[in-house]
């Protein structure tokens, strides 16, 4: 994993504009710290060592569900 990078406000506003949002909207002031916190949370999750664990089967076809009953 690389080192985490801080999301600058300028980059945030650029990305928001590219996504079709109005970067001049007053709500961007509220949204920016929220997005920074979400990205920090994701970075923390990326640091968890899950080697040696297989992913759980989140989907089972309807036939398999009936066989388990």
N, CA, C and O of each residue as an XYZ file, in Angstrom:
276
protein
N       0.839     -1.168      0.000
C       0.000      0.000      0.000
C       0.886      1.233      0.000
O       1.879      1.275      0.727
N       0.555      2.220     -0.785
C       1.311      3.464     -0.827
C       0.966      4.349      0.356
O       0.097      4.027      1.165
N       1.650      5.443      0.436
C       1.366      6.377      1.514
C       0.089      7.146      1.186
O      -0.163      7.472      0.025
N      -0.721      7.436      2.213
C      -1.964      8.162      1.953
C      -1.663      9.594      1.516
O      -0.714     10.218      1.992
N      -2.474     10.091      0.619
C      -2.324     11.467      0.155
C      -3.516     12.278      0.628
O      -4.654     11.808      0.617
N      -3.238     13.491      1.038
C      -4.309     14.390      1.450
C      -5.022     14.912      0.207
O      -4.380     15.253     -0.786
N      -6.312     14.972      0.264
C      -7.105     15.511     -0.835
C      -7.183     17.018     -0.641
O      -7.840     17.495      0.284
N      -6.519     17.760     -1.505
C      -6.562     19.218     -1.382
C      -7.942     19.714     -1.780
O      -8.671     19.058     -2.524
N      -8.274     20.876     -1.270
C      -9.580     21.438     -1.593
C      -9.684     21.759     -3.081
O     -10.751     21.629     -3.681
N      -8.563     22.179     -3.671
C      -8.575     22.491     -5.090
C      -8.882     21.243     -5.919
O      -9.669     21.299     -6.864
N      -8.263     20.130     -5.565
C      -8.513     18.876     -6.277
C      -9.952     18.421     -6.046
O     -10.619     17.959     -6.972
N     -10.424     18.552     -4.820
C     -11.806     18.185     -4.508
C     -12.784     18.972     -5.372
O     -13.702     18.397     -5.957
N     -12.591     20.281     -5.453
C     -13.483     21.121     -6.246
C     -13.392     20.779     -7.735
O     -14.400     20.803     -8.442
N     -12.198     20.465     -8.202
C     -12.026     20.064     -9.596
C     -12.790     18.766     -9.878
O     -13.505     18.660    -10.874
N     -12.628     17.783     -8.990
C     -13.331     16.508     -9.170
C     -14.839     16.688     -9.098
O     -15.581     16.058     -9.852
N     -15.291     17.547     -8.195
C     -16.725     17.818     -8.082
C     -17.249     18.424     -9.372
O     -18.321     18.056     -9.853
N     -16.489     19.352     -9.925
C     -16.895     19.982    -11.179
C     -16.926     18.957    -12.312
O     -17.843     18.965    -13.132
N     -15.928     18.078    -12.357
C     -15.889     17.045    -13.391
C     -17.054     16.066    -13.249
O     -17.497     15.476    -14.235
N     -17.546     15.894    -12.026
C     -18.688     15.007    -11.785
C     -20.020     15.700    -12.070
O     -21.084     15.103    -11.904
N     -19.956     16.966    -12.501
C     -21.176     17.678    -12.847
C     -21.777     18.480    -11.712
O     -22.896     18.979    -11.829
N     -21.040     18.611    -10.600
C     -21.531     19.399     -9.477
C     -21.102     20.846     -9.630
O     -20.119     21.141    -10.310
N     -21.830     21.737     -9.005
C     -21.486     23.160     -9.025
C     -20.435     23.395     -7.948
O     -20.749     23.397     -6.757
N     -19.199     23.591     -8.363
C     -18.116     23.744     -7.393
C     -18.220     25.046     -6.613
O     -17.535     25.211     -5.604
N     -19.062     25.975     -7.057
C     -19.252     27.234     -6.340
C     -20.396     27.150     -5.323
O     -20.638     28.104     -4.584
N     -21.089     26.032     -5.284
C     -22.204     25.858     -4.350
C     -21.696     25.952     -2.912
O     -20.625     25.435     -2.595
N     -22.461     26.607     -2.048
C     -22.026     26.790     -0.660
C     -21.936     25.469      0.109
O     -21.253     25.397      1.130
N     -22.614     24.435     -0.368
C     -22.574     23.135      0.304
C     -21.223     22.428      0.127
O     -20.922     21.479      0.851
N     -20.428     22.878     -0.814
C     -19.094     22.280     -0.997
C     -18.239     22.474      0.254
O     -17.376     21.648      0.553
N     -18.478     23.561      0.981
C     -17.746     23.811      2.229
C     -18.069     22.738      3.273
O     -17.208     22.380      4.077
N     -19.284     22.231      3.266
C     -19.684     21.166      4.184
C     -19.270     19.799      3.660
O     -18.915     18.906      4.429
N     -19.319     19.651      2.357
C     -19.033     18.353      1.754
C     -17.553     18.003      1.796
O     -17.200     16.835      1.964
N     -16.686     18.992      1.647
C     -15.248     18.727      1.597
C     -14.729     17.996      2.850
O     -14.096     16.951      2.698
N     -14.964     18.489      4.077
C     -14.450     17.746      5.237
C     -15.071     16.358      5.378
O     -14.420     15.433      5.864
N     -16.326     16.209      4.953
C     -16.979     14.902      4.994
C     -16.252     13.918      4.085
O     -15.971     12.789      4.486
N     -15.949     14.345      2.859
C     -15.253     13.484      1.900
C     -13.853     13.143      2.407
O     -13.408     12.004      2.267
N     -13.162     14.107      2.989
C     -11.823     13.851      3.545
C     -11.903     12.787      4.636
O     -11.052     11.900      4.691
N     -12.910     12.860      5.504
C     -13.070     11.858      6.564
C     -13.409     10.480      6.004
O     -12.914      9.470      6.504
N     -14.236     10.435      4.986
C     -14.576      9.148      4.361
C     -13.328      8.517      3.753
O     -13.094      7.319      3.916
N     -12.529      9.320      3.055
C     -11.302      8.793      2.453
C     -10.329      8.291      3.518
O      -9.655      7.281      3.316
N     -10.253      8.991      4.649
C      -9.391      8.538      5.746
C      -9.891      7.204      6.299
O      -9.087      6.337      6.643
N     -11.196      7.035      6.387
C     -11.768      5.771      6.869
C     -11.452      4.639      5.913
O     -11.128      3.530      6.338
N     -11.547      4.915      4.630
C     -11.232      3.896      3.632
C      -9.756      3.509      3.719
O      -9.410      2.333      3.602
N      -8.891      4.498      3.923
C      -7.458      4.219      4.055
C      -7.212      3.325      5.266
O      -6.396      2.406      5.201
N      -7.912      3.587      6.370
C      -7.764      2.745      7.562
C      -8.187      1.312      7.273
O      -7.543      0.373      7.740
N      -9.260      1.131      6.510
C      -9.709     -0.215      6.146
C      -8.695     -0.912      5.244
O      -8.503     -2.125      5.338
N      -8.054     -0.152      4.382
C      -7.069     -0.733      3.471
C      -5.849     -1.259      4.217
O      -5.109     -2.085      3.683
N      -5.630     -0.796      5.434
C      -4.473     -1.218      6.214
C      -4.712     -2.549      6.941
O      -3.767     -3.128      7.477
N      -5.935     -3.032      6.968
C      -6.258     -4.283      7.663
C      -5.716     -5.458      6.860
O      -5.976     -5.584      5.663
N      -4.959     -6.316      7.538
C      -4.378     -7.492      6.879
C      -5.429     -8.600      6.821
O      -5.818     -9.158      7.848
N      -5.874     -8.901      5.630
C      -6.871     -9.949      5.442
C      -6.293    -11.147      4.698
O      -7.028    -12.008      4.213
N      -4.969    -11.188      4.617
C      -4.351    -12.327      3.933
C      -4.677    -13.597      4.720
O      -4.691    -13.601      5.951
N      -4.928    -14.634      4.003
C      -5.269    -15.894      4.644
C      -6.767    -16.084      4.855
O      -7.190    -17.125      5.358
N      -7.563    -15.108      4.483
C      -9.014    -15.205      4.620
C      -9.645    -15.209      3.242
O      -9.309    -14.383      2.392
N     -10.548    -16.128      3.027
C     -11.305    -16.173      1.784
C     -12.550    -15.309      1.944
O     -13.104    -15.234      3.041
N     -12.998    -14.660      0.886
C     -14.225    -13.853      0.991
C     -15.433    -14.753      1.224
O     -15.482    -15.883      0.739
N     -16.400    -14.243      1.965
C     -17.643    -14.976      2.206
C     -18.473    -14.962      0.929
O     -18.402    -14.026      0.131
N     -19.243    -15.994      0.757
C     -20.139    -16.056     -0.393
C     -21.374    -15.231     -0.049
O     -22.209    -15.666      0.744
N     -21.497    -14.049     -0.636
C     -22.600    -13.150     -0.326
C     -23.864    -13.492     -1.110
O     -24.964    -13.078     -0.744
N     -23.696    -14.244     -2.183
C     -24.839    -14.583     -3.019
C     -24.870    -16.077     -3.226
O     -23.857    -16.695     -3.553
N     -26.017    -16.640     -3.037
C     -26.200    -18.053     -3.336
C     -27.387    -18.165     -4.290
O     -28.437    -17.573     -4.042
N     -27.230    -18.911     -5.368
C     -28.353    -19.085     -6.293
C     -29.553    -19.679     -5.562
O     -29.379    -20.393     -4.574
N     -30.766    -19.396     -6.032
C     -31.973    -19.895     -5.351
C     -31.958    -21.402     -5.144
O     -32.457    -21.875     -4.123
N     -31.398    -22.184     -6.083
C     -31.366    -23.637     -5.903
C     -30.514    -24.021     -4.699
O     -30.867    -24.930     -3.948
N     -29.407    -23.338     -4.520
C     -28.527    -23.664     -3.402
C     -29.197    -23.303     -2.077
O     -28.989    -23.991     -1.078
N     -29.980    -22.257     -2.053
C     -30.677    -21.870     -0.831
C     -31.693    -22.933     -0.442
O     -31.855    -23.217      0.745
N     -32.377    -23.524     -1.407
C     -33.380    -24.544     -1.126
C     -32.718    -25.820     -0.608
O     -33.286    -26.500      0.247
N     -31.545    -26.151     -1.102
C     -30.848    -27.369     -0.664
C     -30.384    -27.274      0.782
O     -30.259    -28.292      1.462
N     -30.126    -26.046      1.261
C     -29.651    -25.849      2.623
C     -30.764    -25.995      3.651
O     -30.485    -26.141      4.841
N     -32.039    -25.959      3.208
C     -33.167    -25.996      4.137
C     -33.437    -27.384      4.613
O     -34.356    -27.598      5.403
